Amino acid sequence: MNIIEIPKTLLAGEPTDLKITADCWIAGGAIRNWYLGKPNKSDIDFFFAHEAAFELFKSENSMSGVRPIQSSKNAETFKVNGKLIQLIRVADYANVEALLDSFDFTVCQFAYDGEKVYSTVEAITCVHRGHLMVNKIQAGYELDSLRRAFKYAKKGFEPCWGCLKEIADSFRDLSADALQQQLEISPSGGKRVKRFD
């Protein structure tokens, strides 16, 4: 994975007016849209290196004690100034490289730490070509990545044959019980405990 820094002068607008605190990044579609100069019509995802960074962000942005509109073991979602803000509780991102490498698809590999914007060569190439390419499918979330592939296809990122093969291969050793469990935790299933979107 080749991480590069994108000069902010090449981006249109600002992604949020929330204070980005230490060990915190905005990553995914909001930064991709900022890079492409497209309006952000979905939520803004914040990621944290550890639980203390998660709590500091909430405190600095007057969110401590505020009830989220949606909460799961992986994320809390708030509505701030009319925008959906999703705070991803999944931690242990030692650095921006670890964060970008955690995404299932390369088109998600964009991050901003409040000062610098990061991406990968693969992500930039894929967004300009309109291609969907797998970075890696996380074990236990294979069905969620399949759902997300359809979501990105609707956004104009066409999965190539290699992408389809990697998604199909991720199901090879899954039992029917494992698939049923994933169905129940998916956004369209019963428990709605997704990774992030």
C-alpha positions as CSV (number, residue, x, y, z in Angstrom):
1,M,0.0,0.0,0.0
2,N,1.5,3.3,-1.1
3,I,0.3,6.2,1.1
4,I,0.6,9.7,-0.2
5,E,-0.3,13.1,1.2
6,I,-2.7,15.2,-0.9
7,P,-2.1,18.9,-0.6
8,K,-5.2,20.6,0.9
9,T,-5.0,23.2,-1.8
10,L,-6.1,20.6,-4.3
11,L,-9.3,19.9,-2.4
12,A,-12.6,21.9,-2.5
13,G,-14.1,23.1,0.8
14,E,-13.8,21.8,4.3
15,P,-15.2,18.4,5.5
16,T,-16.5,19.6,8.8
17,D,-16.4,22.3,11.4
18,L,-16.0,19.9,14.3
19,K,-12.7,20.0,16.1
20,I,-10.5,17.1,15.1
21,T,-8.6,16.1,18.3
22,A,-5.4,14.0,18.9
23,D,-5.4,10.5,17.5
24,C,-8.5,11.1,15.5
25,W,-9.2,11.0,11.7
26,I,-12.1,11.6,9.4
27,A,-11.9,8.8,6.8
28,G,-13.8,7.2,4.0
29,G,-16.4,8.7,1.7
30,A,-16.5,12.2,3.2
31,I,-12.9,12.8,2.4
32,R,-13.2,11.1,-1.0
33,N,-16.0,13.5,-1.9
34,W,-13.9,16.4,-0.6
35,Y,-11.0,15.3,-2.8
36,L,-13.3,14.9,-5.8
37,G,-15.1,18.2,-5.1
38,K,-18.5,16.5,-4.7
39,P,-21.1,17.3,-2.1
40,N,-21.1,15.0,0.9
41,K,-24.6,13.5,1.1
42,S,-23.9,10.8,3.7
43,D,-22.5,10.7,7.2
44,I,-19.0,11.8,8.2
45,D,-17.1,8.9,9.8
46,F,-14.6,9.7,12.6
47,F,-12.0,7.0,13.6
48,F,-9.9,6.9,16.8
49,A,-6.6,5.4,17.8
50,H,-7.9,4.4,21.2
51,E,-10.9,4.8,23.6
52,A,-9.3,7.9,25.3
53,A,-9.2,9.6,21.9
54,F,-12.9,8.7,21.3
55,E,-13.8,10.3,24.7
56,L,-11.6,13.4,24.1
57,F,-13.3,14.0,20.8
58,K,-16.7,13.9,22.3
59,S,-15.7,16.2,25.2
60,E,-14.0,18.8,22.9
61,N,-17.1,18.8,20.6
62,S,-19.7,19.1,23.4
63,M,-21.0,15.6,22.8
64,S,-20.3,14.1,26.2
65,G,-23.5,13.2,27.9
66,V,-25.5,13.7,24.6
67,R,-27.5,10.7,23.6
68,P,-26.6,9.4,20.2
69,I,-29.5,8.8,17.7
70,Q,-28.0,5.4,17.1
71,S,-25.6,3.3,19.0
72,S,-23.9,-0.1,18.6
73,K,-20.8,-1.8,20.0
74,N,-18.9,-0.4,17.0
75,A,-20.2,3.1,16.6
76,E,-22.3,6.0,17.9
77,T,-24.2,8.3,15.5
78,F,-25.1,11.9,16.2
79,K,-26.8,14.6,14.3
80,V,-24.8,17.8,14.5
81,N,-25.8,21.0,12.6
82,G,-28.0,18.9,10.4
83,K,-25.2,16.4,9.5
84,L,-24.9,12.8,10.5
85,I,-21.6,12.2,12.4
86,Q,-20.6,8.6,13.0
87,L,-18.0,8.0,15.7
88,I,-16.4,4.6,15.1
89,R,-15.5,2.9,18.4
90,V,-13.4,0.2,16.7
91,A,-9.9,1.3,17.8
92,D,-6.3,0.2,17.7
93,Y,-5.4,2.2,14.7
94,A,-1.7,2.9,15.5
95,N,-1.4,5.3,12.7
96,V,-3.1,6.5,9.4
97,E,-1.6,3.6,7.5
98,A,-3.3,1.1,9.8
99,L,-6.6,3.0,9.4
100,L,-6.4,3.0,5.6
101,D,-5.4,-0.6,5.5
102,S,-8.5,-1.6,7.5
103,F,-10.9,-0.6,4.7
104,D,-12.4,-3.4,2.6
105,F,-12.4,-1.3,-0.6
106,T,-9.7,1.0,-1.9
107,V,-12.2,3.8,-2.8
108,C,-12.6,4.3,1.0
109,Q,-8.9,4.9,1.6
110,F,-9.0,8.6,2.2
111,A,-8.3,10.2,5.6
112,Y,-7.8,13.6,7.2
113,D,-6.2,14.3,10.6
114,G,-7.2,18.0,10.8
115,E,-4.0,19.1,9.1
116,K,-3.1,16.6,6.4
117,V,-5.1,14.6,3.9
118,Y,-3.9,11.0,3.1
119,S,-4.8,8.5,0.5
120,T,-3.3,5.6,-1.5
121,V,-2.2,5.4,-5.1
122,E,-4.7,2.6,-5.5
123,A,-7.6,4.7,-4.1
124,I,-6.9,7.7,-6.3
125,T,-6.6,5.5,-9.4
126,C,-9.8,3.6,-8.6
127,V,-11.9,6.8,-7.9
128,H,-10.8,8.4,-11.2
129,R,-11.4,5.2,-13.2
130,G,-14.7,4.5,-11.4
131,H,-13.5,1.0,-10.4
132,L,-14.2,-0.9,-7.2
133,M,-11.2,-2.9,-6.0
134,V,-10.8,-4.9,-2.8
135,N,-8.2,-3.9,-0.3
136,K,-9.1,-6.8,2.1
137,I,-12.2,-8.4,3.3
138,Q,-12.4,-8.5,7.1
139,A,-13.2,-11.9,8.6
140,G,-16.7,-11.9,10.1
141,Y,-17.9,-9.1,7.7
142,E,-17.8,-10.9,4.4
143,L,-21.6,-10.4,3.8
144,D,-21.3,-6.7,4.8
145,S,-18.6,-6.2,2.2
146,L,-20.8,-7.8,-0.4
147,R,-23.6,-5.4,0.6
148,R,-21.1,-2.5,0.4
149,A,-20.0,-3.6,-3.1
150,F,-23.6,-3.0,-4.3
151,K,-23.7,0.3,-2.5
152,Y,-20.5,1.5,-4.2
153,A,-21.7,0.2,-7.6
154,K,-24.8,2.5,-7.2
155,K,-22.3,5.3,-6.6
156,G,-20.6,4.6,-9.9
157,F,-17.7,2.4,-8.8
158,E,-18.0,-0.7,-11.0
159,P,-16.5,-3.9,-9.5
160,C,-14.0,-5.5,-11.8
161,W,-13.6,-9.3,-12.3
162,G,-10.8,-9.4,-9.7
163,C,-13.0,-7.6,-7.2
164,L,-15.9,-10.0,-7.7
165,K,-13.5,-13.0,-7.4
166,E,-12.0,-11.7,-4.1
167,I,-15.5,-11.2,-2.7
168,A,-16.6,-14.7,-3.8
169,D,-13.4,-16.2,-2.4
170,S,-14.1,-14.7,1.0
171,F,-17.3,-16.9,1.3
172,R,-15.5,-20.1,0.5
173,D,-15.0,-21.4,4.1
174,L,-18.0,-19.8,5.7
175,S,-20.7,-22.1,7.2
176,A,-24.4,-21.5,6.9
177,D,-24.4,-20.6,10.6
178,A,-21.7,-18.0,10.1
179,L,-23.6,-16.5,7.2
180,Q,-26.8,-16.4,9.3
181,Q,-25.0,-14.6,12.1
182,Q,-23.6,-12.0,9.6
183,L,-27.1,-11.5,8.2
184,E,-28.4,-10.7,11.7
185,I,-25.7,-8.1,12.4
186,S,-26.0,-6.4,9.0
187,P,-27.8,-3.1,8.6
188,S,-30.7,-4.9,6.9
189,G,-30.7,-7.7,9.4
190,G,-32.0,-7.8,13.0
191,K,-29.3,-6.5,15.4
192,R,-27.7,-3.8,13.2
193,V,-24.2,-4.0,14.5
194,K,-22.2,-3.0,11.4
195,R,-18.5,-2.3,11.1
196,F,-19.0,1.2,9.7
197,D,-20.4,2.6,6.5
